[in-house]
């Protein structure tokens, strides 16, 4: 917990607020008191603050990763070329996932959380479809807490056939009592798919409910149109190739929509109707997430690049095909909103994080803008969306606590973590009967 008397002053930076009521500053200061932003302005005078020199830097809200299976950390890039959803499920769930211990859950989630912080991500919606037992859930939540990241951990049934979900949804009551308190950075929701009985329990606990929704694989029955079933407590991820009547239902109910630009393309979920654009066309504010590390890494810059490119490609294809009233090409401002304020809204934190304004939580990143790849900054938002990389993230602050400074994570024993994660990976490969081929195979081979 932040010291309420502690002050930090970001001095002389370009302040990118992402808040419609708080103007950007070409050069300005930002003062943090305890865990909150106290002031934004020019030449803030304060005597007892720790000063961070923000010259040649962009000070902005931390990025929000709106959908990430953080428990897959030890499986990073084991399936870089996968395009078959069911092959993916067979490997991560029936293969390695079936052998996860709480220790493996803790290590994978820790690895993912620290990688996110390193890349300027201060909030994650953790889509955990591997809550094999209360002990596994506790391990994941402990990892999130220990890392210092802000997170909404969505508890969901494990995907493999051997797993039991008998502890769900009843375990949600215990978890809500422990984690869903005002001062906690980590909160709990339900990864409930379309199980309305589970939804009722989560709704009674004022929890958000996550559903992965691909139109080719799932349909909403008439019971979902009944009053109160859908609402702002719902998060629907992917939302690819779904019918217009479902989009209208989502819009009328005010659900939250998240998409995963890279993984939706990887698996071929989307087409040129483009889920992000469908959400926009129906008055929703879609957020973006990384989804999985089995092909990618914990990097929102890649998602922003993909969103910009994919939307422009899809809309221009529709225009050249001769369609009328094709939506306009996306602009960088909308991309950055999807990675900040829209993600905060999906997590139910739009009044807390996602933008910089006095009174909001101090979830802040400082981006160096003086590297040869970034300078000169001729357009601030364009620079963040199109040029910045994780190596440019100098400082990361979550709730007033510095988690990365001068390009280095604070308090993370990466040597020990490397050894522990490697041991976890090797254990899971051995128990599942797979052999790693770091050069050849796209998927670890099954040992005969």
N, C-alpha and C positions, 0 to 999 in steps of 0.2 A: 504494500500500500504506500502511495506517495506521502511524503511529509507535507502536510497542509501549509507549512510555513516556507517550504522550499520554493525558490523562484529561479526560473531559467529564462534568459532573454536571447532570442535569435535576433542578431543585430545586422542590419544593413543588407538584407536579402530581397530578392524578388518574391513577394508574397502572393501566392496563387490560392485564393480562398475556396473556390468552387461553391461559394455561397452567394445567392442572388442579392441578399441584403447587406453583405459585407464586401466592399469593393476590393479588387486586386490593388496591390501597390507595386509600382515599378521598382522602387527601393523603399523598404520599410522595416519595421521591427515587429516582433511578436513576443509577448510576455506570457509565460506560463507560471501559474501559482498552484502548487500542489498538483492535482491531477487535471486541472482545467485551464483553458485559455483565458487569460485575464484581460488582455488588450491587444489590439492590432492597430498600428499607426506609424507615423513618422517620428523618429527621434524620441522614443519613449524614455523617460528619465526614471531610473530606479537605481538605488545604491547597493542593494544587498542581493543581487541576482548573479548567478553563474552565467557568464556571457559566452555564447557560441557565435563565432564570427561567420556570418552567413553571406559575406560578400562573394560575388561570382557564383552564387548558389540560388536555387529555387526552393522556397519553403512552401510546403503544400500538405494537404491531408494525406494520411496513410492510405494506401490502396486497399480495396476490399475484394477479396477472392470469394465470390458468391457460391461456389460449389467445388468441393475438393474432397476426394476420398483419401484422407490423410493416413489411413492405416496401411496404405500401399507403399509407404516410403522405402522399405527394403527391396521392393520389386522394381526400382527405377530402371526404365528403359529395357526391361526384360522382353517387352513386346513392342518394339518401335515401329513395326510395319503391320501390326494387326489390323485387319479390316472386317473381321467376323466377330460380332458381339458374343456369340455363343462359344466360340473358341476362347475368347477372353475370359468369359465367366468360368469355363471349364478349368482354365489354368489358375486364375487368381482365387477362385472359390473352392472348386473340387480338388485342386492341386495344393498349392501352398497354403491358402487360407484355411483349409480344414485342419491344419496343424498348428495354427497360431496359439501361442500361450499368452497370458496377460503380459509377460515380459516383452514378447514380440510386438504386441499392440503398443506398449509404452515406447519402445525404441523407434518403431516406424513413425508414430505420431510425433515424437520429439524431433526426429530428423526432418520431417516435413514442416513442422512449425518453425524450426530454426532457419530452414531454407527460405521460408516465406518472409520471416522478419528480415533476413539478409537482403531480400529483394524488394523491401519497402512495403510489404503487405503487413498491415497491422490488425486486420480483422479477417476471419475465415468462417464460412459456413461449412462445417466438417460433416460431410455426408457419409456416415459410418454404416454401411451395409454389412457389418461383420460384428455385431454386438452379440457375441456367442454366449456370454454369461454376464452376470453382474460384475464379476471380477474383471472381465475384459473391458467392460464399459468404464469401470473405475480407473483402470490403468490408462486408458485413452484420456480421460478427463484429468487425471493427475499430470500426464505429460503436457497437456495444454496449459494447465495452471503453472507448472514449473518452467515452461518456456517463456512465459510472460506475454504471450499473444492474446488478443481478444478473440473469442470464438463462440460460435453457436454450434454445439455438438449435437447432431441429429442421430438419435439412437434407432437402429434398425435391425431387423432380423438378418442373420447371416444367410448367405446365398447358397451354401453347399447343403447337400441332402442329409448329411450326418448331423448338422447343427440342430439344436433345440431352441425354440423361441418361447418355451413355457414360462419364462420369467417376464415376458412382455405381454401386454403393456403395463402390468402391475408395477414393475420396477420403476416406471416413470414417477410414481408418487414419491418414492424414496429419493430419487434423483432431483426432483423439483424442490423438495425440502432442503436439500444440501446445497444445490448450485444456483437455483433461480432466485437469488437474493440480490438486493439492490447494489451492493458493493462488489459483487463478483465480476471479474472479467470474462469468466466462462459460464455460459448458460446451456441449458439442455432443451432440445425439442425432439420431435418424433419423425423418423424416416418411415412413414407409414404406408407408402404406395397408395393403393385404393381400398384399404381395409377400414371401412367406416366404423366398425366396432372399436378399433384402436383409435381412430380419429376422435371419437366421443370422449375417450379417457384423456387424450391430450388436450382437447378443447376445454374440458372441465378444469384442467390445470393451467389454462391460459398459455399453452405452448404453441409454437409454430409447428407446422406439419409440412414435411417435404415429400414430394412425389416425383419420381422420374417418369417422364411421359413422352413416349414416342408414338406417333399416330399409327404407324404400321403395326404396333404391337399391343396397343391398349385403346379402349373406347370408354367414354363416360356414359353410364346409364342414366335414365331419367331421375333416379334418386339423388344425383349430384346437383340437379337443378332446384331441389327443394330449398326453401328459405333457410338460411343460416348454415347450410352445409359448406359452401364455399365462401371465402372472404379473405380479408387481408392477412389472416393467420396462415394461409396456404402459400407454399412456394412450389411452383411447377418448374422442373428443370428439363432441358432439351426443347420440348414443345415443337418438335419437327413434324412436318407433314400431318398436321391435325386439321380437321374440317372447320369451315368458317363458323358453323353454329357453336362449336366448342370455343373458338376465339371470342365470339359474342358473349357466351356464358362467362368466360374469364373476365372480360371487360366489365360486364354488368356487376360481377361479384367483387371486382377490385383485387384479384389475386396478384401475387408476385410471380414474375417470370424470370428465370435465369437461363442463360445459354452458355455453351462451351465452344467457342469458335473452332479451336483446333481439333478437339475430339469429335465434335459433331461431323466435321469433315473427314476425320480419320476413319470413322465407322460408316460413312456414307449415310448418316441419318437425315441430312438436310438436302434440299434442292433449291432451285432458284426462287421459290416462294419465300424462303429465308425466314426462319423463325424470329430472329431479331426484328426484321422489318414488319412482320405480321403483328408482333406485339406493339410496335410503334404505331402502326396504322390503326390499331384498335385503342389507342389512347393509354397504353401501359408504358411502364418505364423499365425496360429489361436491364438486368445486370449480367455481368459475365464472370465465369469461373474457369479454373484450370482443369477440373475434373479428375485427371489421373496422372500419376507419375510413371506408370508402366510404359508410356511412350514419351512423355514430356518431362519438364522440370517445374519447380515451383516459381514460376515467372509470369507475372501479369503483363509484362511488356510484349511477350509473344502473343498473348491473347488480344491485346489492343491492335497489334499489327495485323493479326488475322481478321479481326472484326472489320477494320477499315478496308482491307483488300477484298474480303469476301462480299461485303455489302456492295461495294462499287462494281465488282465483277458481276454479281447477280443482277443488279439493277440495270447495268448497261447492256447485259445480254438481253434482258426483257425489252429494253428500248429498241435495240437493233433488230429484235425479232418482230417489232412492229406493234407492240402493245401501246395502248393509250394510258395516259395518267400514271406513268411509272414514277415511283417515289424518287426524290432527288438524291444525288450521291451523298453519302454520309460525310460529315465534317469532323475534325479532330475534337472539337468541343464535346460532341455527343459521345464520342468514344471514351473520353476521360470521365464523363459523367457515368457511363456504364461501369467504369472501374472504381468509382468512388461513391458518389451520392446515391446512385441507384442500388449499389450493393448494400449500402447501409440501410436503405429502405427495405430491401428484401429480408435483411436480418432483424428488422424491427428496431433499428438503431438510428433512424434518420434524424431524430432530434438529439442524438448523442455524438455521432462521429460522421465521417464522410465529407465534411467541409470544415473550414476554419472560421470560427466566430466566437466572440467573447461568451463565456458560459459553457461552451461545448467541451467535451473531454479532449485532453491534449494528446491526440493520436496524430503525430506529425512526422513527416519525413523531410530531410534536407538533401537536395540533389545537387551535386557538384556540376557546374556548367562551364568549367574552364578546361576540359579535356579537348584534345584535338578532334575527337569525334563529335563533340557537342557544340563548341563555340563557332561563331558568335550566336547569341540567342536573339534571333530576329523575330521569333514568334514563340511565346512561352509555352502555350499548350501544344503547339506543333512539335516543339523540342521534346517535351515529355513523352508524347505519344509516339513520335517517329524516330527519335535519336537516342534517348536515354536507355541505359542498360543497368543491370544490377550492380555492376562495378562502379557506377556513378552515384550510388546511394551512399552518402557519407554518414548520415545520422538518422536513426529511427527511434521514435519516442512513442510509448504506449501508456496512456493514462498518466502522463508526466514522468514516467520512468524511462531512462535512456537504455535501449536494448542493442543499439549499434552506434559506434562513434568512431569517426575518422576511418570509416570503411571496415571496421572490425566488430564482430559480435561481442557483446559484453557478457561475461560470466558463463560462456559456453566452453566446455572442455572438449574440443573437437577431436583431440587425439584419442581420448577414451571413447567418445561416441563412435568414432570410426571403427575401433576394435569391437565394440559391442554390436554395432549394426552388422558388421561383416560376420561375426559369429552367429547372429540371429539369422541372417540370410543363408549361411551354410547349413545351419540346423534345419531350416525349413526345406531347403533343397534336398537334403539327405532324407528327411522324414517322408517327403512326398515322392521320393524316387526320381528326382530330376538331376540332370547334370548341366552345369553352366558352360556355354561355349561363347566366350566373350568376343570372338571374331566372326564366327560363321553363322550359327543358327539365329533366326529371328525370335524363336521361343526356346527356352531351355529344353533339351531333349529328355524324353522319358527313358530311364534306364531299364533295359530289358530284365 
